[in-house]
Amino acid sequence: MEISDVKGRTASVQYSDYRAVGKHDQFSYQRVYRFPNPSGEYSTITMDLSDVEIDIPKEIIFSIPSHYERIN
């Protein structure tokens, strides 16, 4: 999958290692995200998921530190 922003930058996501999760079918347990950076190269994030649960409410606590600057 490719995702483009309003500035024309495009990131790609590759999904693999599909397996069933409970009664659900075909969930991707591995994801690779590639983002272009100003040097012309790519930054990569690889996520290997495990212990996946679907349709079970979870609480996620998330906050952005005040010293971070918003980028538009």
PyMOL Python script that loads the backbone (N, CA, C, O; Angstrom):
from pymol import cmd

cmd.read_pdbstr("""\
ATOM      1  N   MET A   1       0.841  -1.156   0.000  1.00  0.00           N
ATOM      2  CA  MET A   1       0.000   0.000   0.000  1.00  0.00           C
ATOM      3  C   MET A   1       0.896   1.231   0.000  1.00  0.00           C
ATOM      4  O   MET A   1       1.966   1.229   0.608  1.00  0.00           O
ATOM      5  N   GLU A   2       0.456   2.277  -0.681  1.00  0.00           N
ATOM      6  CA  GLU A   2       1.165   3.551  -0.663  1.00  0.00           C
ATOM      7  C   GLU A   2       0.246   4.638  -0.116  1.00  0.00           C
ATOM      8  O   GLU A   2      -0.950   4.670  -0.403  1.00  0.00           O
ATOM      9  N   ILE A   3       0.838   5.527   0.680  1.00  0.00           N
ATOM     10  CA  ILE A   3       0.095   6.631   1.284  1.00  0.00           C
ATOM     11  C   ILE A   3       0.813   7.920   0.910  1.00  0.00           C
ATOM     12  O   ILE A   3       2.022   8.037   1.107  1.00  0.00           O
ATOM     13  N   SER A   4       0.073   8.893   0.369  1.00  0.00           N
ATOM     14  CA  SER A   4       0.664  10.178  -0.013  1.00  0.00           C
ATOM     15  C   SER A   4       0.040  11.297   0.816  1.00  0.00           C
ATOM     16  O   SER A   4      -1.150  11.268   1.131  1.00  0.00           O
ATOM     17  N   ASP A   5       0.870  12.288   1.164  1.00  0.00           N
ATOM     18  CA  ASP A   5       0.341  13.433   1.900  1.00  0.00           C
ATOM     19  C   ASP A   5       0.130  14.608   0.949  1.00  0.00           C
ATOM     20  O   ASP A   5       0.384  14.490  -0.250  1.00  0.00           O
ATOM     21  N   VAL A   6      -0.333  15.739   1.478  1.00  0.00           N
ATOM     22  CA  VAL A   6      -0.653  16.901   0.650  1.00  0.00           C
ATOM     23  C   VAL A   6       0.588  17.523   0.013  1.00  0.00           C
ATOM     24  O   VAL A   6       0.470  18.283  -0.948  1.00  0.00           O
ATOM     25  N   LYS A   7       1.770  17.210   0.533  1.00  0.00           N
ATOM     26  CA  LYS A   7       3.018  17.736  -0.041  1.00  0.00           C
ATOM     27  C   LYS A   7       3.604  16.801  -1.099  1.00  0.00           C
ATOM     28  O   LYS A   7       4.684  17.062  -1.629  1.00  0.00           O
ATOM     29  N   GLY A   8       2.895  15.714  -1.407  1.00  0.00           N
ATOM     30  CA  GLY A   8       3.349  14.796  -2.442  1.00  0.00           C
ATOM     31  C   GLY A   8       4.351  13.757  -1.963  1.00  0.00           C
ATOM     32  O   GLY A   8       4.896  13.008  -2.774  1.00  0.00           O
ATOM     33  N   ARG A   9       4.602  13.698  -0.661  1.00  0.00           N
ATOM     34  CA  ARG A   9       5.505  12.680  -0.121  1.00  0.00           C
ATOM     35  C   ARG A   9       4.740  11.365  -0.034  1.00  0.00           C
ATOM     36  O   ARG A   9       3.574  11.342   0.361  1.00  0.00           O
ATOM     37  N   THR A  10       5.397  10.275  -0.403  1.00  0.00           N
ATOM     38  CA  THR A  10       4.738   8.979  -0.414  1.00  0.00           C
ATOM     39  C   THR A  10       5.472   7.998   0.476  1.00  0.00           C
ATOM     40  O   THR A  10       6.684   7.819   0.360  1.00  0.00           O
ATOM     41  N   ALA A  11       4.727   7.366   1.364  1.00  0.00           N
ATOM     42  CA  ALA A  11       5.254   6.303   2.219  1.00  0.00           C
ATOM     43  C   ALA A  11       4.645   4.991   1.730  1.00  0.00           C
ATOM     44  O   ALA A  11       3.555   4.977   1.157  1.00  0.00           O
ATOM     45  N   SER A  12       5.353   3.898   1.961  1.00  0.00           N
ATOM     46  CA  SER A  12       4.803   2.600   1.560  1.00  0.00           C
ATOM     47  C   SER A  12       4.700   1.683   2.773  1.00  0.00           C
ATOM     48  O   SER A  12       5.468   1.789   3.730  1.00  0.00           O
ATOM     49  N   VAL A  13       3.725   0.780   2.701  1.00  0.00           N
ATOM     50  CA  VAL A  13       3.514  -0.199   3.752  1.00  0.00           C
ATOM     51  C   VAL A  13       3.417  -1.563   3.090  1.00  0.00           C
ATOM     52  O   VAL A  13       2.653  -1.752   2.144  1.00  0.00           O
ATOM     53  N   GLN A  14       4.199  -2.512   3.595  1.00  0.00           N
ATOM     54  CA  GLN A  14       4.153  -3.878   3.079  1.00  0.00           C
ATOM     55  C   GLN A  14       3.628  -4.782   4.191  1.00  0.00           C
ATOM     56  O   GLN A  14       4.190  -4.814   5.286  1.00  0.00           O
ATOM     57  N   TYR A  15       2.559  -5.509   3.912  1.00  0.00           N
ATOM     58  CA  TYR A  15       1.962  -6.429   4.872  1.00  0.00           C
ATOM     59  C   TYR A  15       2.344  -7.853   4.497  1.00  0.00           C
ATOM     60  O   TYR A  15       2.352  -8.207   3.318  1.00  0.00           O
ATOM     61  N   SER A  16       2.666  -8.685   5.514  1.00  0.00           N
ATOM     62  CA  SER A  16       2.996 -10.086   5.233  1.00  0.00           C
ATOM     63  C   SER A  16       2.678 -10.937   6.460  1.00  0.00           C
ATOM     64  O   SER A  16       2.177 -10.426   7.461  1.00  0.00           O
ATOM     65  N   ASP A  17       2.963 -12.207   6.383  1.00  0.00           N
ATOM     66  CA  ASP A  17       2.718 -13.183   7.450  1.00  0.00           C
ATOM     67  C   ASP A  17       1.260 -13.149   7.895  1.00  0.00           C
ATOM     68  O   ASP A  17       0.958 -12.884   9.059  1.00  0.00           O
ATOM     69  N   TYR A  18       0.363 -13.420   6.950  1.00  0.00           N
ATOM     70  CA  TYR A  18      -1.069 -13.419   7.241  1.00  0.00           C
ATOM     71  C   TYR A  18      -1.475 -14.710   7.938  1.00  0.00           C
ATOM     72  O   TYR A  18      -1.122 -15.806   7.501  1.00  0.00           O
ATOM     73  N   ARG A  19      -2.227 -14.563   9.035  1.00  0.00           N
ATOM     74  CA  ARG A  19      -2.745 -15.714   9.784  1.00  0.00           C
ATOM     75  C   ARG A  19      -4.119 -15.355  10.347  1.00  0.00           C
ATOM     76  O   ARG A  19      -4.492 -14.185  10.423  1.00  0.00           O
ATOM     77  N   ALA A  20      -4.849 -16.378  10.732  1.00  0.00           N
ATOM     78  CA  ALA A  20      -6.161 -16.164  11.348  1.00  0.00           C
ATOM     79  C   ALA A  20      -5.982 -15.692  12.785  1.00  0.00           C
ATOM     80  O   ALA A  20      -5.018 -16.062  13.456  1.00  0.00           O
ATOM     81  N   VAL A  21      -6.929 -14.863  13.252  1.00  0.00           N
ATOM     82  CA  VAL A  21      -6.980 -14.415  14.641  1.00  0.00           C
ATOM     83  C   VAL A  21      -8.377 -14.753  15.148  1.00  0.00           C
ATOM     84  O   VAL A  21      -9.353 -14.099  14.778  1.00  0.00           O
ATOM     85  N   GLY A  22      -8.468 -15.768  15.990  1.00  0.00           N
ATOM     86  CA  GLY A  22      -9.774 -16.195  16.476  1.00  0.00           C
ATOM     87  C   GLY A  22     -10.683 -16.551  15.325  1.00  0.00           C
ATOM     88  O   GLY A  22     -10.313 -17.350  14.464  1.00  0.00           O
ATOM     89  N   LYS A  23     -11.877 -15.967  15.298  1.00  0.00           N
ATOM     90  CA  LYS A  23     -12.823 -16.237  14.213  1.00  0.00           C
ATOM     91  C   LYS A  23     -12.553 -15.369  12.987  1.00  0.00           C
ATOM     92  O   LYS A  23     -13.197 -15.539  11.951  1.00  0.00           O
ATOM     93  N   HIS A  24     -11.598 -14.434  13.100  1.00  0.00           N
ATOM     94  CA  HIS A  24     -11.264 -13.547  11.986  1.00  0.00           C
ATOM     95  C   HIS A  24     -10.180 -14.196  11.127  1.00  0.00           C
ATOM     96  O   HIS A  24      -9.363 -14.975  11.618  1.00  0.00           O
ATOM     97  N   ASP A  25     -10.187 -13.868   9.866  1.00  0.00           N
ATOM     98  CA  ASP A  25      -9.260 -14.499   8.928  1.00  0.00           C
ATOM     99  C   ASP A  25      -8.312 -13.470   8.328  1.00  0.00           C
ATOM    100  O   ASP A  25      -8.684 -12.312   8.140  1.00  0.00           O
ATOM    101  N   GLN A  26      -7.110 -13.883   8.033  1.00  0.00           N
ATOM    102  CA  GLN A  26      -6.139 -13.107   7.266  1.00  0.00           C
ATOM    103  C   GLN A  26      -5.732 -11.786   7.909  1.00  0.00           C
ATOM    104  O   GLN A  26      -6.013 -10.721   7.360  1.00  0.00           O
ATOM    105  N   PHE A  27      -5.084 -11.841   9.045  1.00  0.00           N
ATOM    106  CA  PHE A  27      -4.534 -10.671   9.705  1.00  0.00           C
ATOM    107  C   PHE A  27      -3.030 -10.660   9.483  1.00  0.00           C
ATOM    108  O   PHE A  27      -2.383 -11.699   9.612  1.00  0.00           O
ATOM    109  N   SER A  28      -2.463  -9.509   9.152  1.00  0.00           N
ATOM    110  CA  SER A  28      -1.031  -9.381   8.888  1.00  0.00           C
ATOM    111  C   SER A  28      -0.252  -9.232  10.196  1.00  0.00           C
ATOM    112  O   SER A  28      -0.460  -8.271  10.936  1.00  0.00           O
ATOM    113  N   TYR A  29       0.632 -10.170  10.480  1.00  0.00           N
ATOM    114  CA  TYR A  29       1.442 -10.122  11.690  1.00  0.00           C
ATOM    115  C   TYR A  29       2.775  -9.399  11.481  1.00  0.00           C
ATOM    116  O   TYR A  29       3.467  -9.095  12.453  1.00  0.00           O
ATOM    117  N   GLN A  30       3.138  -9.123  10.238  1.00  0.00           N
ATOM    118  CA  GLN A  30       4.365  -8.361   9.990  1.00  0.00           C
ATOM    119  C   GLN A  30       4.055  -7.221   9.033  1.00  0.00           C
ATOM    120  O   GLN A  30       3.384  -7.394   8.016  1.00  0.00           O
ATOM    121  N   ARG A  31       4.573  -6.037   9.399  1.00  0.00           N
ATOM    122  CA  ARG A  31       4.359  -4.838   8.585  1.00  0.00           C
ATOM    123  C   ARG A  31       5.669  -4.072   8.485  1.00  0.00           C
ATOM    124  O   ARG A  31       6.390  -3.922   9.470  1.00  0.00           O
ATOM    125  N   VAL A  32       5.965  -3.595   7.294  1.00  0.00           N
ATOM    126  CA  VAL A  32       7.170  -2.802   7.069  1.00  0.00           C
ATOM    127  C   VAL A  32       6.740  -1.462   6.484  1.00  0.00           C
ATOM    128  O   VAL A  32       6.110  -1.409   5.427  1.00  0.00           O
ATOM    129  N   TYR A  33       7.087  -0.382   7.180  1.00  0.00           N
ATOM    130  CA  TYR A  33       6.757   0.980   6.761  1.00  0.00           C
ATOM    131  C   TYR A  33       8.023   1.656   6.266  1.00  0.00           C
ATOM    132  O   TYR A  33       9.053   1.610   6.939  1.00  0.00           O
ATOM    133  N   ARG A  34       7.959   2.290   5.085  1.00  0.00           N
ATOM    134  CA  ARG A  34       9.107   3.010   4.524  1.00  0.00           C
ATOM    135  C   ARG A  34       8.701   4.451   4.260  1.00  0.00           C
ATOM    136  O   ARG A  34       7.725   4.722   3.560  1.00  0.00           O
ATOM    137  N   PHE A  35       9.479   5.382   4.841  1.00  0.00           N
ATOM    138  CA  PHE A  35       9.206   6.809   4.715  1.00  0.00           C
ATOM    139  C   PHE A  35      10.397   7.500   4.072  1.00  0.00           C
ATOM    140  O   PHE A  35      11.530   7.274   4.496  1.00  0.00           O
ATOM    141  N   PRO A  36      10.177   8.339   3.055  1.00  0.00           N
ATOM    142  CA  PRO A  36      11.301   9.077   2.468  1.00  0.00           C
ATOM    143  C   PRO A  36      11.800  10.128   3.447  1.00  0.00           C
ATOM    144  O   PRO A  36      11.014  10.707   4.197  1.00  0.00           O
ATOM    145  N   ASN A  37      13.095  10.373   3.442  1.00  0.00           N
ATOM    146  CA  ASN A  37      13.632  11.453   4.273  1.00  0.00           C
ATOM    147  C   ASN A  37      14.345  12.465   3.384  1.00  0.00           C
ATOM    148  O   ASN A  37      14.587  12.172   2.214  1.00  0.00           O
ATOM    149  N   PRO A  38      14.685  13.630   3.892  1.00  0.00           N
ATOM    150  CA  PRO A  38      15.256  14.703   3.065  1.00  0.00           C
ATOM    151  C   PRO A  38      16.546  14.330   2.328  1.00  0.00           C
ATOM    152  O   PRO A  38      16.876  14.963   1.325  1.00  0.00           O
ATOM    153  N   SER A  39      17.276  13.326   2.796  1.00  0.00           N
ATOM    154  CA  SER A  39      18.527  12.941   2.131  1.00  0.00           C
ATOM    155  C   SER A  39      18.293  12.131   0.865  1.00  0.00           C
ATOM    156  O   SER A  39      19.241  11.829   0.140  1.00  0.00           O
ATOM    157  N   GLY A  40      17.031  11.773   0.590  1.00  0.00           N
ATOM    158  CA  GLY A  40      16.719  10.970  -0.585  1.00  0.00           C
ATOM    159  C   GLY A  40      16.694   9.482  -0.274  1.00  0.00           C
ATOM    160  O   GLY A  40      16.361   8.674  -1.141  1.00  0.00           O
ATOM    161  N   GLU A  41      17.040   9.113   0.945  1.00  0.00           N
ATOM    162  CA  GLU A  41      16.981   7.718   1.357  1.00  0.00           C
ATOM    163  C   GLU A  41      15.667   7.471   2.096  1.00  0.00           C
ATOM    164  O   GLU A  41      14.818   8.359   2.168  1.00  0.00           O
ATOM    165  N   TYR A  42      15.500   6.276   2.642  1.00  0.00           N
ATOM    166  CA  TYR A  42      14.271   5.921   3.343  1.00  0.00           C
ATOM    167  C   TYR A  42      14.552   5.544   4.791  1.00  0.00           C
ATOM    168  O   TYR A  42      15.583   4.951   5.111  1.00  0.00           O
ATOM    169  N   SER A  43      13.623   5.898   5.646  1.00  0.00           N
ATOM    170  CA  SER A  43      13.618   5.416   7.027  1.00  0.00           C
ATOM    171  C   SER A  43      12.621   4.268   7.062  1.00  0.00           C
ATOM    172  O   SER A  43      11.558   4.346   6.446  1.00  0.00           O
ATOM    173  N   THR A  44      12.964   3.202   7.782  1.00  0.00           N
ATOM    174  CA  THR A  44      12.134   2.005   7.790  1.00  0.00           C
ATOM    175  C   THR A  44      11.750   1.623   9.208  1.00  0.00           C
ATOM    176  O   THR A  44      12.576   1.666  10.121  1.00  0.00           O
ATOM    177  N   ILE A  45      10.492   1.251   9.384  1.00  0.00           N
ATOM    178  CA  ILE A  45       9.997   0.706  10.643  1.00  0.00           C
ATOM    179  C   ILE A  45       9.446  -0.682  10.337  1.00  0.00           C
ATOM    180  O   ILE A  45       8.587  -0.838   9.469  1.00  0.00           O
ATOM    181  N   THR A  46       9.940  -1.682  11.046  1.00  0.00           N
ATOM    182  CA  THR A  46       9.439  -3.045  10.890  1.00  0.00           C
ATOM    183  C   THR A  46       8.700  -3.438  12.165  1.00  0.00           C
ATOM    184  O   THR A  46       9.242  -3.331  13.265  1.00  0.00           O
ATOM    185  N   MET A  47       7.469  -3.889  12.009  1.00  0.00           N
ATOM    186  CA  MET A  47       6.665  -4.298  13.154  1.00  0.00           C
ATOM    187  C   MET A  47       6.344  -5.779  13.034  1.00  0.00           C
ATOM    188  O   MET A  47       5.745  -6.215  12.050  1.00  0.00           O
ATOM    189  N   ASP A  48       6.745  -6.552  14.041  1.00  0.00           N
ATOM    190  CA  ASP A  48       6.380  -7.958  14.145  1.00  0.00           C
ATOM    191  C   ASP A  48       5.381  -8.074  15.287  1.00  0.00           C
ATOM    192  O   ASP A  48       5.742  -7.908  16.452  1.00  0.00           O
ATOM    193  N   LEU A  49       4.128  -8.358  14.957  1.00  0.00           N
ATOM    194  CA  LEU A  49       3.068  -8.400  15.953  1.00  0.00           C
ATOM    195  C   LEU A  49       2.901  -9.812  16.507  1.00  0.00           C
ATOM    196  O   LEU A  49       3.137 -10.800  15.812  1.00  0.00           O
ATOM    197  N   SER A  50       2.491  -9.884  17.762  1.00  0.00           N
ATOM    198  CA  SER A  50       2.200 -11.170  18.396  1.00  0.00           C
ATOM    199  C   SER A  50       1.078 -10.963  19.402  1.00  0.00           C
ATOM    200  O   SER A  50       0.769  -9.829  19.766  1.00  0.00           O
ATOM    201  N   ASP A  51       0.488 -12.019  19.836  1.00  0.00           N
ATOM    202  CA  ASP A  51      -0.558 -11.962  20.854  1.00  0.00           C
ATOM    203  C   ASP A  51      -1.650 -10.963  20.470  1.00  0.00           C
ATOM    204  O   ASP A  51      -2.011 -10.091  21.260  1.00  0.00           O
ATOM    205  N   VAL A  52      -2.165 -11.099  19.260  1.00  0.00           N
ATOM    206  CA  VAL A  52      -3.173 -10.185  18.724  1.00  0.00           C
ATOM    207  C   VAL A  52      -4.564 -10.593  19.194  1.00  0.00           C
ATOM    208  O   VAL A  52      -4.925 -11.769  19.152  1.00  0.00           O
ATOM    209  N   GLU A  53      -5.338  -9.609  19.641  1.00  0.00           N
ATOM    210  CA  GLU A  53      -6.734  -9.809  20.007  1.00  0.00           C
ATOM    211  C   GLU A  53      -7.572  -8.792  19.244  1.00  0.00           C
ATOM    212  O   GLU A  53      -7.194  -7.626  19.133  1.00  0.00           O
ATOM    213  N   ILE A  54      -8.700  -9.232  18.722  1.00  0.00           N
ATOM    214  CA  ILE A  54      -9.583  -8.356  17.947  1.00  0.00           C
ATOM    215  C   ILE A  54     -10.934  -8.276  18.646  1.00  0.00           C
ATOM    216  O   ILE A  54     -11.420  -9.265  19.195  1.00  0.00           O
ATOM    217  N   ASP A  55     -11.534  -7.088  18.622  1.00  0.00           N
ATOM    218  CA  ASP A  55     -12.857  -6.831  19.202  1.00  0.00           C
ATOM    219  C   ASP A  55     -12.880  -6.977  20.728  1.00  0.00           C
ATOM    220  O   ASP A  55     -13.890  -7.381  21.304  1.00  0.00           O
ATOM    221  N   ILE A  56     -11.760  -6.644  21.373  1.00  0.00           N
ATOM    222  CA  ILE A  56     -11.698  -6.636  22.831  1.00  0.00           C
ATOM    223  C   ILE A  56     -11.264  -5.234  23.243  1.00  0.00           C
ATOM    224  O   ILE A  56     -10.150  -4.817  22.925  1.00  0.00           O
ATOM    225  N   PRO A  57     -12.135  -4.492  23.953  1.00  0.00           N
ATOM    226  CA  PRO A  57     -11.794  -3.107  24.331  1.00  0.00           C
ATOM    227  C   PRO A  57     -10.495  -3.032  25.138  1.00  0.00           C
ATOM    228  O   PRO A  57     -10.275  -3.832  26.047  1.00  0.00           O
ATOM    229  N   LYS A  58      -9.653  -2.083  24.803  1.00  0.00           N
ATOM    230  CA  LYS A  58      -8.384  -1.853  25.504  1.00  0.00           C
ATOM    231  C   LYS A  58      -8.268  -0.370  25.809  1.00  0.00           C
ATOM    232  O   LYS A  58      -8.824   0.456  25.085  1.00  0.00           O
ATOM    233  N   GLU A  59      -7.555  -0.025  26.865  1.00  0.00           N
ATOM    234  CA  GLU A  59      -7.283   1.363  27.194  1.00  0.00           C
ATOM    235  C   GLU A  59      -5.826   1.640  26.851  1.00  0.00           C
ATOM    236  O   GLU A  59      -4.925   0.931  27.299  1.00  0.00           O
ATOM    237  N   ILE A  60      -5.606   2.671  26.056  1.00  0.00           N
ATOM    238  CA  ILE A  60      -4.255   3.066  25.675  1.00  0.00           C
ATOM    239  C   ILE A  60      -4.021   4.484  26.174  1.00  0.00           C
ATOM    240  O   ILE A  60      -4.744   5.411  25.810  1.00  0.00           O
ATOM    241  N   ILE A  61      -3.009   4.639  27.003  1.00  0.00           N
ATOM    242  CA  ILE A  61      -2.665   5.966  27.509  1.00  0.00           C
ATOM    243  C   ILE A  61      -1.578   6.536  26.605  1.00  0.00           C
ATOM    244  O   ILE A  61      -0.515   5.939  26.437  1.00  0.00           O
ATOM    245  N   PHE A  62      -1.863   7.705  26.025  1.00  0.00           N
ATOM    246  CA  PHE A  62      -0.939   8.318  25.074  1.00  0.00           C
ATOM    247  C   PHE A  62      -0.924   9.816  25.298  1.00  0.00           C
ATOM    248  O   PHE A  62      -1.979  10.443  25.394  1.00  0.00           O
ATOM    249  N   SER A  63       0.253  10.388  25.380  1.00  0.00           N
ATOM    250  CA  SER A  63       0.361  11.841  25.472  1.00  0.00           C
ATOM    251  C   SER A  63       1.612  12.300  24.741  1.00  0.00           C
ATOM    252  O   SER A  63       2.617  11.591  24.691  1.00  0.00           O
ATOM    253  N   ILE A  64       1.534  13.488  24.182  1.00  0.00           N
ATOM    254  CA  ILE A  64       2.671  14.063  23.466  1.00  0.00           C
ATOM    255  C   ILE A  64       3.331  15.070  24.393  1.00  0.00           C
ATOM    256  O   ILE A  64       2.671  15.988  24.881  1.00  0.00           O
ATOM    257  N   PRO A  65       4.641  14.907  24.645  1.00  0.00           N
ATOM    258  CA  PRO A  65       5.331  15.841  25.526  1.00  0.00           C
ATOM    259  C   PRO A  65       5.217  17.290  25.035  1.00  0.00           C
ATOM    260  O   PRO A  65       5.210  17.536  23.829  1.00  0.00           O
ATOM    261  N   SER A  66       5.129  18.237  25.956  1.00  0.00           N
ATOM    262  CA  SER A  66       4.910  19.637  25.611  1.00  0.00           C
ATOM    263  C   SER A  66       6.062  20.250  24.821  1.00  0.00           C
ATOM    264  O   SER A  66       5.857  21.247  24.129  1.00  0.00           O
ATOM    265  N   HIS A  67       7.264  19.687  24.901  1.00  0.00           N
ATOM    266  CA  HIS A  67       8.398  20.254  24.180  1.00  0.00           C
ATOM    267  C   HIS A  67       8.445  19.847  22.713  1.00  0.00           C
ATOM    268  O   HIS A  67       9.326  20.305  21.986  1.00  0.00           O
ATOM    269  N   TYR A  68       7.515  18.992  22.248  1.00  0.00           N
ATOM    270  CA  TYR A  68       7.464  18.632  20.843  1.00  0.00           C
ATOM    271  C   TYR A  68       6.746  19.726  20.064  1.00  0.00           C
ATOM    272  O   TYR A  68       5.809  20.343  20.572  1.00  0.00           O
ATOM    273  N   GLU A  69       7.184  19.967  18.833  1.00  0.00           N
ATOM    274  CA  GLU A  69       6.592  21.004  17.996  1.00  0.00           C
ATOM    275  C   GLU A  69       5.694  20.342  16.945  1.00  0.00           C
ATOM    276  O   GLU A  69       6.094  19.370  16.305  1.00  0.00           O
ATOM    277  N   ARG A  70       4.484  20.874  16.773  1.00  0.00           N
ATOM    278  CA  ARG A  70       3.566  20.344  15.777  1.00  0.00           C
ATOM    279  C   ARG A  70       4.064  20.690  14.379  1.00  0.00           C
ATOM    280  O   ARG A  70       4.470  21.825  14.130  1.00  0.00           O
ATOM    281  N   ILE A  71       4.035  19.724  13.466  1.00  0.00           N
ATOM    282  CA  ILE A  71       4.439  19.924  12.073  1.00  0.00           C
ATOM    283  C   ILE A  71       3.198  19.801  11.206  1.00  0.00           C
ATOM    284  O   ILE A  71       2.482  18.802  11.279  1.00  0.00           O
ATOM    285  N   ASN A  72       2.942  20.806  10.392  1.00  0.00           N
ATOM    286  CA  ASN A  72       1.780  20.775   9.503  1.00  0.00           C
ATOM    287  C   ASN A  72       2.183  20.408   8.108  1.00  0.00           C
ATOM    288  O   ASN A  72       1.334  20.333   7.220  1.00  0.00           O
TER     289      ASN A  72
END
""", "prot")
cmd.dss("prot")
cmd.show_as("cartoon", "prot")
cmd.util.cbc("prot")
cmd.orient("prot")
